[in-house]
Amino acid sequence: MNENLKSVFYPLLLLLALLALWVVAVRNWGVPNYILPSFESVLAALRRGYIEGAFWKDFGYTMSSMLIGYVCGCSVAFVTTMAAAKVTRLPPVSALKPTELVSPIRACTWR
């Protein structure tokens, strides 16, 4: 079998086996719906959420919250770095060797 075909066939075979195990676990083994919902109910929820638009109204709120958190985190990291640079006596970046630019721990301990 061709290597490219194997790289597609085996993952698809594993996916089908896991889906079959999921269906068997829900239908035959009596796994409760709150632990493992049925495959059909998951597909219905995805259709309701993405195609009918139940998820899209929350998407903007989630993205804006994520962007605000990212900006706040970067700002705190920048201010903390500036404060640490003023307090400690680090050499200027131009005085560092190229290997020390990649290894920040070694650069901070260099005197």
MMTF fields as JSON, N, C-alpha, C and O atoms, coordinates in Angstrom:
{
  "mmtfVersion": "1.0.0",
  "mmtfProducer": "UNKNOWN",
  "numBonds": 443,
  "numAtoms": 444,
  "numGroups": 111,
  "numChains": 1,
  "numModels": 1,
  "chainsPerModel": [1],
  "groupsPerChain": [111],
  "chainIdList": ["A"],
  "bondAtomList": [4, 2, 8, 6, 12, 10, 16, 14, 20, 18, 24, 22, 28, 26, 32, 30, 36, 34, 40, 38, 44, 42, 48, 46, 52, 50, 56, 54, 60, 58, 64, 62, 68, 66, 72, 70, 76, 74, 80, 78, 84, 82, 88, 86, 92, 90, 96, 94, 100, 98, 104, 102, 108, 106, 112, 110, 116, 114, 120, 118, 124, 122, 128, 126, 132, 130, 136, 134, 140, 138, 144, 142, 148, 146, 152, 150, 156, 154, 160, 158, 164, 162, 168, 166, 172, 170, 176, 174, 180, 178, 184, 182, 188, 186, 192, 190, 196, 194, 200, 198, 204, 202, 208, 206, 212, 210, 216, 214, 220, 218, 224, 222, 228, 226, 232, 230, 236, 234, 240, 238, 244, 242, 248, 246, 252, 250, 256, 254, 260, 258, 264, 262, 268, 266, 272, 270, 276, 274, 280, 278, 284, 282, 288, 286, 292, 290, 296, 294, 300, 298, 304, 302, 308, 306, 312, 310, 316, 314, 320, 318, 324, 322, 328, 326, 332, 330, 336, 334, 340, 338, 344, 342, 348, 346, 352, 350, 356, 354, 360, 358, 364, 362, 368, 366, 372, 370, 376, 374, 380, 378, 384, 382, 388, 386, 392, 390, 396, 394, 400, 398, 404, 402, 408, 406, 412, 410, 416, 414, 420, 418, 424, 422, 428, 426, 432, 430, 436, 434, 440, 438],
  "bondOrderList": [1, 1, 1, 1, 1, 1, 1, 1, 1, 1, 1, 1, 1, 1, 1, 1, 1, 1, 1, 1, 1, 1, 1, 1, 1, 1, 1, 1, 1, 1, 1, 1, 1, 1, 1, 1, 1, 1, 1, 1, 1, 1, 1, 1, 1, 1, 1, 1, 1, 1, 1, 1, 1, 1, 1, 1, 1, 1, 1, 1, 1, 1, 1, 1, 1, 1, 1, 1, 1, 1, 1, 1, 1, 1, 1, 1, 1, 1, 1, 1, 1, 1, 1, 1, 1, 1, 1, 1, 1, 1, 1, 1, 1, 1, 1, 1, 1, 1, 1, 1, 1, 1, 1, 1, 1, 1, 1, 1, 1, 1],
  "groupList": [{"groupName": "MET", "atomNameList": ["N", "CA", "C", "O"], "elementList": ["N", "C", "C", "O"], "formalChargeList": [0, 0, 0, 0], "bondAtomList": [1, 0, 2, 1, 3, 2], "bondOrderList": [1, 1, 2], "singleLetterCode": "M", "chemCompType": "L-PEPTIDE LINKING"}, {"groupName": "ASN", "atomNameList": ["N", "CA", "C", "O"], "elementList": ["N", "C", "C", "O"], "formalChargeList": [0, 0, 0, 0], "bondAtomList": [1, 0, 2, 1, 3, 2], "bondOrderList": [1, 1, 2], "singleLetterCode": "N", "chemCompType": "L-PEPTIDE LINKING"}, {"groupName": "GLU", "atomNameList": ["N", "CA", "C", "O"], "elementList": ["N", "C", "C", "O"], "formalChargeList": [0, 0, 0, 0], "bondAtomList": [1, 0, 2, 1, 3, 2], "bondOrderList": [1, 1, 2], "singleLetterCode": "E", "chemCompType": "L-PEPTIDE LINKING"}, {"groupName": "LEU", "atomNameList": ["N", "CA", "C", "O"], "elementList": ["N", "C", "C", "O"], "formalChargeList": [0, 0, 0, 0], "bondAtomList": [1, 0, 2, 1, 3, 2], "bondOrderList": [1, 1, 2], "singleLetterCode": "L", "chemCompType": "L-PEPTIDE LINKING"}, {"groupName": "LYS", "atomNameList": ["N", "CA", "C", "O"], "elementList": ["N", "C", "C", "O"], "formalChargeList": [0, 0, 0, 0], "bondAtomList": [1, 0, 2, 1, 3, 2], "bondOrderList": [1, 1, 2], "singleLetterCode": "K", "chemCompType": "L-PEPTIDE LINKING"}, {"groupName": "SER", "atomNameList": ["N", "CA", "C", "O"], "elementList": ["N", "C", "C", "O"], "formalChargeList": [0, 0, 0, 0], "bondAtomList": [1, 0, 2, 1, 3, 2], "bondOrderList": [1, 1, 2], "singleLetterCode": "S", "chemCompType": "L-PEPTIDE LINKING"}, {"groupName": "VAL", "atomNameList": ["N", "CA", "C", "O"], "elementList": ["N", "C", "C", "O"], "formalChargeList": [0, 0, 0, 0], "bondAtomList": [1, 0, 2, 1, 3, 2], "bondOrderList": [1, 1, 2], "singleLetterCode": "V", "chemCompType": "L-PEPTIDE LINKING"}, {"groupName": "PHE", "atomNameList": ["N", "CA", "C", "O"], "elementList": ["N", "C", "C", "O"], "formalChargeList": [0, 0, 0, 0], "bondAtomList": [1, 0, 2, 1, 3, 2], "bondOrderList": [1, 1, 2], "singleLetterCode": "F", "chemCompType": "L-PEPTIDE LINKING"}, {"groupName": "TYR", "atomNameList": ["N", "CA", "C", "O"], "elementList": ["N", "C", "C", "O"], "formalChargeList": [0, 0, 0, 0], "bondAtomList": [1, 0, 2, 1, 3, 2], "bondOrderList": [1, 1, 2], "singleLetterCode": "Y", "chemCompType": "L-PEPTIDE LINKING"}, {"groupName": "PRO", "atomNameList": ["N", "CA", "C", "O"], "elementList": ["N", "C", "C", "O"], "formalChargeList": [0, 0, 0, 0], "bondAtomList": [1, 0, 2, 1, 3, 2], "bondOrderList": [1, 1, 2], "singleLetterCode": "P", "chemCompType": "L-PEPTIDE LINKING"}, {"groupName": "ALA", "atomNameList": ["N", "CA", "C", "O"], "elementList": ["N", "C", "C", "O"], "formalChargeList": [0, 0, 0, 0], "bondAtomList": [1, 0, 2, 1, 3, 2], "bondOrderList": [1, 1, 2], "singleLetterCode": "A", "chemCompType": "L-PEPTIDE LINKING"}, {"groupName": "TRP", "atomNameList": ["N", "CA", "C", "O"], "elementList": ["N", "C", "C", "O"], "formalChargeList": [0, 0, 0, 0], "bondAtomList": [1, 0, 2, 1, 3, 2], "bondOrderList": [1, 1, 2], "singleLetterCode": "W", "chemCompType": "L-PEPTIDE LINKING"}, {"groupName": "ARG", "atomNameList": ["N", "CA", "C", "O"], "elementList": ["N", "C", "C", "O"], "formalChargeList": [0, 0, 0, 0], "bondAtomList": [1, 0, 2, 1, 3, 2], "bondOrderList": [1, 1, 2], "singleLetterCode": "R", "chemCompType": "L-PEPTIDE LINKING"}, {"groupName": "GLY", "atomNameList": ["N", "CA", "C", "O"], "elementList": ["N", "C", "C", "O"], "formalChargeList": [0, 0, 0, 0], "bondAtomList": [1, 0, 2, 1, 3, 2], "bondOrderList": [1, 1, 2], "singleLetterCode": "G", "chemCompType": "PEPTIDE LINKING"}, {"groupName": "ILE", "atomNameList": ["N", "CA", "C", "O"], "elementList": ["N", "C", "C", "O"], "formalChargeList": [0, 0, 0, 0], "bondAtomList": [1, 0, 2, 1, 3, 2], "bondOrderList": [1, 1, 2], "singleLetterCode": "I", "chemCompType": "L-PEPTIDE LINKING"}, {"groupName": "ASP", "atomNameList": ["N", "CA", "C", "O"], "elementList": ["N", "C", "C", "O"], "formalChargeList": [0, 0, 0, 0], "bondAtomList": [1, 0, 2, 1, 3, 2], "bondOrderList": [1, 1, 2], "singleLetterCode": "D", "chemCompType": "L-PEPTIDE LINKING"}, {"groupName": "THR", "atomNameList": ["N", "CA", "C", "O"], "elementList": ["N", "C", "C", "O"], "formalChargeList": [0, 0, 0, 0], "bondAtomList": [1, 0, 2, 1, 3, 2], "bondOrderList": [1, 1, 2], "singleLetterCode": "T", "chemCompType": "L-PEPTIDE LINKING"}, {"groupName": "CYS", "atomNameList": ["N", "CA", "C", "O"], "elementList": ["N", "C", "C", "O"], "formalChargeList": [0, 0, 0, 0], "bondAtomList": [1, 0, 2, 1, 3, 2], "bondOrderList": [1, 1, 2], "singleLetterCode": "C", "chemCompType": "L-PEPTIDE LINKING"}],
  "groupTypeList": [0, 1, 2, 1, 3, 4, 5, 6, 7, 8, 9, 3, 3, 3, 3, 3, 10, 3, 3, 10, 3, 11, 6, 6, 10, 6, 12, 1, 11, 13, 6, 9, 1, 8, 14, 3, 9, 5, 7, 2, 5, 6, 3, 10, 10, 3, 12, 12, 13, 8, 14, 2, 13, 10, 7, 11, 4, 15, 7, 13, 8, 16, 0, 5, 5, 0, 3, 14, 13, 8, 6, 17, 13, 17, 5, 6, 10, 7, 6, 16, 16, 0, 10, 10, 10, 4, 6, 16, 12, 3, 9, 9, 6, 5, 10, 3, 4, 9, 16, 2, 3, 6, 5, 9, 14, 12, 10, 17, 16, 11, 12],
  "groupIdList": [1, 2, 3, 4, 5, 6, 7, 8, 9, 10, 11, 12, 13, 14, 15, 16, 17, 18, 19, 20, 21, 22, 23, 24, 25, 26, 27, 28, 29, 30, 31, 32, 33, 34, 35, 36, 37, 38, 39, 40, 41, 42, 43, 44, 45, 46, 47, 48, 49, 50, 51, 52, 53, 54, 55, 56, 57, 58, 59, 60, 61, 62, 63, 64, 65, 66, 67, 68, 69, 70, 71, 72, 73, 74, 75, 76, 77, 78, 79, 80, 81, 82, 83, 84, 85, 86, 87, 88, 89, 90, 91, 92, 93, 94, 95, 96, 97, 98, 99, 100, 101, 102, 103, 104, 105, 106, 107, 108, 109, 110, 111],
  "secStructList": [7, 7, 2, 2, 2, 2, 2, 2, 2, 2, 2, 2, 2, 2, 2, 2, 2, 2, 2, 2, 2, 2, 2, 2, 2, 2, 2, 6, 1, 7, 7, 7, 6, 6, 6, 1, 7, 7, 2, 2, 2, 2, 2, 2, 2, 2, 0, 0, 0, 0, 0, 1, 1, 6, 6, 2, 2, 2, 2, 2, 2, 2, 2, 2, 2, 2, 2, 2, 2, 2, 2, 2, 2, 2, 2, 2, 2, 2, 2, 2, 2, 2, 2, 2, 2, 2, 2, 1, 7, 7, 7, 7, 4, 4, 4, 1, 7, 2, 2, 2, 2, 2, 7, 2, 2, 2, 2, 2, 2, 7, 7],
  "xCoordList": [0.851, 0.0, 0.893, 1.929, 0.49, 1.234, 1.28, 0.324, 2.388, 2.534, 1.502, 0.97, 1.217, 0.209, -1.167, -1.945, -1.462, -2.747, -2.84, -3.895, -1.739, -1.713, -1.928, -2.621, -1.336, -1.448, -2.867, -3.206, -3.696, -5.093, -5.991, -6.939, -5.699, -6.564, -6.581, -7.656, -5.435, -5.381, -6.049, -6.776, -5.839, -6.587, -8.102, -8.871, -8.536, -9.972, -10.528, -11.643, -9.756, -10.176, -10.3, -11.254, -9.351, -9.42, -10.628, -11.308, -10.895, -12.054, -13.353, -14.228, -13.484, -14.689, -14.824, -15.932, -13.712, -13.758, -14.184, -14.968, -13.686, -14.077, -15.544, -16.239, -16.015, -17.428, -18.318, -19.363, -17.904, -18.673, -18.68, -19.712, -17.547, -17.476, -18.382, -19.014, -18.444, -19.309, -20.775, -21.51, -21.189, -22.586, -22.927, -24.001, -22.027, -22.268, -22.338, -23.174, -21.474, -21.459, -22.756, -23.26, -23.297, -24.527, -25.74, -26.587, -25.812, -27.016, -27.044, -28.064, -25.959, -25.97, -25.5, -25.991, -24.575, -24.005, -24.706, -24.397, -25.63, -26.419, -25.656, -25.926, -24.708, -23.992, -24.976, -25.635, -25.087, -26.068, -25.79, -24.647, -26.858, -26.762, -25.933, -25.303, -25.923, -25.149, -23.65, -22.843, -23.269, -21.852, -21.383, -20.35, -22.146, -21.793, -23.079, -23.811, -23.364, -24.591, -24.504, -23.419, -25.654, -25.661, -25.078, -25.077, -24.589, -23.981, -24.994, -24.658, -26.23, -27.275, -27.6, -27.829, -27.624, -27.922, -26.781, -27.018, -25.554, -24.425, -24.501, -24.271, -24.819, -24.963, -26.114, -26.007, -27.218, -28.353, -27.966, -28.359, -27.208, -26.775, -25.815, -25.887, -24.924, -24.011, -24.767, -24.452, -25.764, -26.568, -27.336, -27.385, -27.923, -28.69, -27.769, -28.146, -26.578, -25.674, -25.031, -25.019, -24.491, -23.742, -24.6, -24.465, -25.476, -26.256, -27.424, -27.682, -28.127, -29.263, -28.845, -29.667, -27.601, -27.066, -27.12, -27.009, -27.281, -27.34, -25.97, -25.899, -24.888, -23.542, -22.98, -22.138, -23.429, -22.776, -22.993, -22.145, -24.102, -24.314, -23.33, -22.982, -22.884, -21.917, -20.474, -19.562, -20.272, -18.922, -18.251, -17.074, -18.987, -18.427, -18.031, -16.982, -18.869, -18.546, -17.295, -16.432, -17.205, -16.045, -14.769, -13.741, -14.833, -13.646, -13.226, -12.033, -14.193, -13.834, -13.236, -12.294, -13.775, -13.203, -11.783, -10.896, -11.577, -10.249, -9.256, -8.114, -9.683, -8.809, -8.469, -7.322, -9.449, -9.193, -8.212, -7.293, -8.399, -7.478, -6.074, -5.099, -5.963, -4.648, -3.934, -2.749, -4.654, -4.057, -3.651, -2.574, -4.508, -4.166, -2.941, -2.058, -2.887, -1.75, -0.455, 0.578, -0.503, 0.698, 1.127, 2.32, 0.158, 0.489, 1.146, 2.136, 0.6, 1.195, 2.597, 3.508, 2.772, 4.103, 5.092, 6.245, 4.657, 5.54, 5.938, 7.114, 4.969, 5.257, 6.159, 7.094, 5.892, 6.726, 8.157, 9.113, 8.298, 9.632, 10.373, 11.567, 9.679, 10.321, 10.751, 11.829, 9.903, 10.253, 11.436, 12.323, 11.46, 12.571, 13.861, 14.939, 13.763, 14.957, 15.525, 16.739, 14.679, 15.16, 15.768, 16.713, 15.228, 15.69, 16.981, 17.922, 17.037, 18.242, 19.258, 18.934, 20.487, 21.561, 21.908, 22.939, 21.068, 21.322, 22.155, 22.026, 23.003, 23.767, 22.838, 21.808, 23.186, 22.355, 22.369, 23.297, 21.346, 21.214, 22.374, 22.785, 22.915, 24.025, 25.292, 26.177, 25.401, 26.582, 26.5, 27.493, 25.353, 25.188, 25.678, 25.611, 26.164, 26.552, 25.276, 24.25, 25.309, 24.101, 23.518, 22.301, 24.36, 23.829, 23.12, 22.226, 23.503, 22.856, 21.495, 20.672, 21.248, 19.937, 18.884, 17.701, 19.324, 18.402, 18.215, 17.197, 19.172, 19.109, 18.954, 19.959, 17.734, 17.545, 18.047, 18.453, 18.037, 18.507, 20.005, 20.477, 20.742, 22.171, 22.466, 23.432, 21.654, 21.887, 21.62, 22.291, 20.667, 20.349, 21.399, 21.574, 22.083, 23.082, 24.469, 25.402, 24.626, 25.926, 26.233, 25.382, 27.433, 27.852, 29.057, 29.565],
  "yCoordList": [-1.182, 0.0, 1.24, 1.269, 2.238, 3.483, 4.205, 4.144, 4.885, 5.593, 6.71, 6.911, 7.428, 8.495, 7.922, 8.505, 6.795, 6.152, 5.627, 5.708, 5.092, 4.621, 5.767, 5.606, 6.919, 8.046, 8.599, 9.316, 8.282, 8.701, 7.556, 7.774, 6.352, 5.205, 4.82, 4.616, 4.716, 4.274, 5.25, 4.798, 6.557, 7.461, 7.399, 7.475, 7.26, 7.132, 5.841, 5.821, 4.766, 3.495, 3.617, 3.104, 4.284, 4.507, 5.376, 5.103, 6.41, 7.267, 6.473, 6.62, 5.643, 4.821, 3.832, 3.591, 3.257, 2.324, 3.038, 2.49, 4.239, 4.993, 5.414, 5.383, 5.808, 6.152, 4.936, 5.045, 3.778, 2.552, 2.197, 1.787, 2.346, 2.083, 3.039, 2.641, 4.282, 5.276, 4.861, 4.878, 4.489, 4.101, 2.845, 2.765, 1.871, 0.63, 0.921, 0.352, 1.794, 2.113, 2.77, 2.493, 3.635, 4.337, 3.411, 3.367, 2.682, 1.873, 0.565, 0.229, -0.167, -1.528, -1.607, -2.444, -0.767, -0.885, 0.009, -0.054, 0.827, 1.64, 2.764, 3.095, 3.352, 4.501, 5.67, 5.979, 6.329, 7.418, 8.579, 8.83, 9.276, 10.37, 11.54, 12.249, 11.754, 12.875, 12.571, 13.49, 11.311, 10.957, 10.92, 11.496, 10.238, 10.128, 10.237, 9.255, 11.415, 11.562, 10.749, 10.391, 10.472, 9.681, 10.503, 11.733, 9.786, 10.423, 11.302, 12.391, 10.826, 11.579, 12.875, 13.901, 12.849, 14.072, 15.09, 16.298, 14.596, 15.514, 16.169, 17.372, 15.396, 15.971, 16.973, 18.014, 16.658, 17.596, 18.888, 19.971, 18.793, 19.992, 20.828, 22.056, 20.172, 20.911, 21.6, 22.737, 20.921, 21.524, 22.723, 23.778, 22.562, 23.653, 24.829, 25.991, 24.516, 25.582, 26.325, 27.556, 25.6, 26.253, 26.65, 27.762, 25.768, 26.062, 26.994, 27.941, 26.728, 27.579, 28.839, 29.735, 28.928, 30.174, 30.356, 31.489, 29.309, 29.477, 29.83, 30.49, 29.399, 29.66, 30.996, 31.571, 31.5, 32.666, 33.93, 34.822, 34.033, 35.246, 35.299, 36.384, 34.148, 34.111, 34.191, 34.45, 33.971, 33.968, 35.333, 35.407, 36.416, 37.761, 38.101, 38.702, 37.717, 37.972, 37.206, 37.745, 35.949, 35.139, 35.709, 35.794, 36.096, 36.648, 37.98, 38.239, 38.828, 40.105, 39.895, 40.59, 38.95, 38.65, 38.109, 38.464, 37.256, 36.699, 37.789, 37.797, 38.69, 39.772, 40.718, 41.146, 41.042, 41.905, 41.226, 41.872, 39.937, 39.2, 39.148, 39.274, 38.962, 38.917, 40.262, 40.316, 41.337, 42.672, 42.979, 43.523, 42.633, 42.865, 42.042, 42.549, 40.804, 39.955, 40.464, 40.482, 40.88, 41.432, 42.733, 42.996, 43.544, 44.812, 44.571, 45.221, 43.645, 43.324, 42.746, 43.076, 41.888, 41.32, 42.409, 42.38, 43.368, 44.455, 45.325, 45.65, 45.707, 46.553, 45.808, 46.396, 44.521, 43.727, 43.622, 43.711, 43.435, 43.343, 44.667, 44.685, 45.772, 47.08, 47.343, 47.883, 46.958, 47.15, 46.266, 46.706, 45.044, 44.147, 44.629, 44.475, 45.203, 45.716, 46.93, 47.134, 47.727, 48.885, 48.48, 49.112, 47.433, 47.019, 46.219, 46.479, 45.257, 44.421, 45.081, 45.983, 44.623, 45.204, 44.261, 43.589, 44.203, 43.372, 44.143, 45.362, 43.438, 44.129, 44.51, 43.866, 45.537, 45.88, 44.747, 43.939, 44.7, 43.604, 43.592, 42.519, 44.744, 44.798, 44.184, 43.779, 44.105, 43.532, 42.016, 41.37, 41.443, 39.998, 39.297, 39.836, 38.107, 37.279, 36.722, 36.644, 36.332, 35.8, 34.572, 34.386, 33.741, 32.562, 32.95, 32.233, 34.063, 34.494, 35.131, 35.224, 35.567, 36.1, 34.995, 35.246, 33.766, 32.645, 32.001, 31.352, 32.167, 31.547, 32.629, 33.134, 32.998, 34.124, 33.86, 34.804, 32.627, 32.341, 32.608, 33.207, 32.167, 32.41, 33.886, 34.373, 34.618, 36.047, 36.813, 37.811, 36.38, 37.09, 36.855, 37.691, 35.747, 35.445, 35.93, 35.831, 36.443, 36.919, 38.255, 39.144, 38.406, 39.674, 40.221, 41.277],
  "zCoordList": [0.0, 0.0, 0.0, 0.664, -0.734, -0.854, 0.495, 1.268, 0.774, 2.058, 2.21, 3.302, 1.143, 1.217, 1.504, 2.259, 0.908, 1.14, 2.567, 3.197, 3.073, 4.461, 5.444, 6.448, 5.155, 6.074, 6.131, 7.072, 5.151, 5.168, 5.629, 6.383, 5.183, 5.449, 6.922, 7.487, 7.548, 8.94, 9.917, 10.801, 9.799, 10.68, 10.453, 11.411, 9.198, 8.941, 9.521, 10.041, 9.436, 10.013, 11.536, 12.121, 12.172, 13.612, 13.979, 14.969, 13.196, 13.442, 13.354, 14.207, 12.339, 12.198, 13.346, 13.825, 13.794, 14.922, 16.203, 16.977, 16.436, 17.629, 17.572, 18.587, 16.388, 16.252, 16.49, 17.132, 15.975, 16.211, 17.69, 18.221, 18.362, 19.793, 20.57, 21.549, 20.139, 20.763, 20.653, 21.64, 19.444, 19.224, 20.026, 20.623, 20.042, 20.792, 22.29, 22.992, 22.779, 24.207, 24.641, 25.729, 23.802, 24.172, 24.053, 24.945, 22.955, 22.704, 23.48, 24.082, 23.477, 24.031, 25.481, 26.238, 25.874, 27.215, 28.225, 29.415, 27.785, 28.697, 29.368, 30.522, 28.66, 29.225, 29.301, 28.308, 30.464, 30.609, 29.649, 29.267, 29.272, 28.309, 28.839, 28.054, 30.156, 30.702, 30.741, 30.884, 30.617, 30.549, 29.1, 28.761, 28.249, 26.836, 26.023, 25.896, 25.47, 24.683, 23.394, 22.936, 22.831, 21.595, 20.448, 20.471, 19.454, 18.291, 17.562, 17.098, 17.463, 16.784, 17.513, 16.871, 18.841, 19.589, 19.48, 19.483, 19.386, 19.195, 17.823, 17.7, 16.796, 15.459, 15.407, 14.759, 16.092, 16.13, 16.844, 16.41, 17.925, 18.652, 17.808, 17.82, 17.082, 16.207, 15.077, 14.724, 14.504, 13.447, 13.999, 13.366, 15.155, 15.777, 16.116, 15.964, 16.569, 16.987, 15.847, 15.84, 14.874, 13.807, 12.618, 12.108, 12.169, 10.973, 11.289, 10.547, 12.383, 12.734, 13.482, 13.674, 13.904, 14.436, 15.94, 16.407, 16.714, 18.162, 18.754, 19.79, 18.108, 18.635, 18.187, 18.876, 17.046, 16.466, 17.277, 17.253, 17.993, 18.798, 19.966, 20.431, 20.44, 21.535, 21.047, 21.832, 19.76, 19.203, 19.345, 19.698, 19.073, 19.188, 20.609, 20.842, 21.561, 22.966, 23.388, 24.081, 22.965, 23.318, 22.707, 23.379, 21.444, 20.783, 21.398, 21.551, 21.752, 22.365, 23.76, 24.141, 24.513, 25.832, 25.691, 26.468, 24.703, 24.484, 24.067, 24.525, 23.215, 22.771, 23.919, 24.051, 24.742, 25.907, 26.866, 27.37, 27.118, 27.983, 27.423, 28.164, 26.108, 25.466, 25.579, 25.909, 25.307, 25.397, 26.836, 27.075, 27.791, 29.206, 29.617, 30.308, 29.203, 29.545, 28.944, 29.613, 27.678, 27.036, 27.695, 27.839, 28.094, 28.759, 30.113, 30.448, 30.887, 32.19, 32.005, 32.764, 31.002, 30.747, 30.346, 30.774, 29.53, 29.114, 30.299, 30.458, 31.133, 32.298, 33.276, 33.822, 33.506, 34.407, 33.885, 34.656, 32.59, 31.994, 32.109, 32.41, 31.874, 32.004, 33.447, 33.692, 34.396, 35.808, 36.194, 36.926, 35.718, 36.035, 35.388, 35.964, 34.213, 33.543, 34.275, 34.272, 34.892, 35.637, 36.98, 37.452, 37.59, 38.914, 38.825, 39.575, 37.924, 37.813, 36.911, 36.138, 37.019, 36.229, 35.094, 35.138, 34.087, 32.925, 31.915, 31.799, 31.189, 30.145, 28.993, 28.792, 28.245, 27.082, 26.067, 26.031, 25.258, 24.298, 23.325, 22.884, 22.976, 22.025, 22.61, 21.857, 23.939, 24.571, 24.679, 25.017, 24.402, 24.514, 23.263, 22.158, 23.452, 22.315, 21.68, 22.356, 20.399, 19.747, 20.451, 20.45, 21.043, 21.739, 23.031, 23.482, 23.627, 24.858, 24.59, 25.5, 23.371, 23.04, 23.003, 23.234, 22.71, 22.626, 23.99, 24.231, 24.876, 26.191, 27.255, 27.756, 27.612, 28.529, 29.938, 30.616, 30.408, 31.762, 31.852, 32.818, 30.852, 30.851, 30.719, 31.306, 29.957, 29.757, 31.047, 31.31, 31.853, 33.094, 34.174, 35.06, 34.11, 35.127, 34.729, 35.526, 33.538, 33.07, 33.707, 33.731, 34.22, 34.853, 34.148, 34.523]
}
